[in-house]
Amino acid sequence: MIRIYKLKYTDRETAIADLIAKGVYQEIEGELSYSEGIHAVVEIGLILDQEATFDEQGNLLTEPTYRDGYHFDIMAEKEIDFGENEIF
């Protein structure tokens, strides 16, 4: 059975460290690769909440805003406890 996990972390570095610790990624000679039973890791990153706005001349009126957190989706054969990082 394939499980899909939707995850939110405070930042990318924290996420990568946790994904290595949880056995999603394995680091070999400085390169990350999927561990056994992992089918996909989608690094979504920041999720846009409000797009930037511009005037007719292309000048920035308001900066874009983003939802809290840095996001990943994981597709795995195995059950993994991501704790508070898992979004339901």
N, C-alpha and C positions, 0 to 999 in steps of 0.2 A: 504494500500500500504506500502510495506517495503522499507525503505530508507537505503542506505549504505553510511556511511561517512568515509573518509580517512583523518586522522588528523596527524598533526605534531606539537610538542611542543618542548620547549628548553630542558626540562628534565621531568622525571617521576613525581616528586612532583608537578610541575606546572600543568601537565596534570591531575593528580588525583584531585587536587583542582578545576580545571575548570570543570571536568566531574561531580563532586558533585554539583557545583554551577549551572550547566546547567540541572540538574535533570536526568543525565544518571545513576549515582550511588546514593544510599542513604546509609548513615552510621548509623548503628544500633548497639549499644553497642560495638563500635570499629571495627565492621565488615562491609565491603562493600558488598552491594547486588544491583542487577539491580532494577531500578525504574520501575514503570508501563509503558508499551509500549516499553521497551528495550528488544530485543531478544538476543543480543550477544555483548560482549565487548572483542575484541581481542587485547591483549597487545603485539604488535610486538617488541617494544623496539628499539634498534639500528639496522640499516640496514647496512650490510657489503657492502663496496664499493670495496675494494681490499683485497684479502686474504693474509695472511702472507706467506712468502716463507721460505723454509728451505734447507739446504745443504744435501748431502747424509748421513751425520751422525746425522741428525735431529736437527742441530743447527739453531736457528732463524737467518735469514738473514735480512728480513724486517718485521716490525710490520704490522698487519692488519690496514686498515683504514676504517672509517665508514662515511656514509652520515650524514649531519647535522640533528640534531633533534632526538626526541624520538617519536615513532609512535604508533598509535592506529587505529583500524577499529571498527566502531560502526554500529550495525544493529538495526534500530528502526522503530516503526510504526509512530512515530510523527516527525514533522519537527523541527529541532533544528538549531539555528544560532550559528555556531562555529567561525564565523568571519575569521580572518586571519589564524587560525589554520587548516582550511579545505584546503585539497589539491585536486585539480580538475584533 
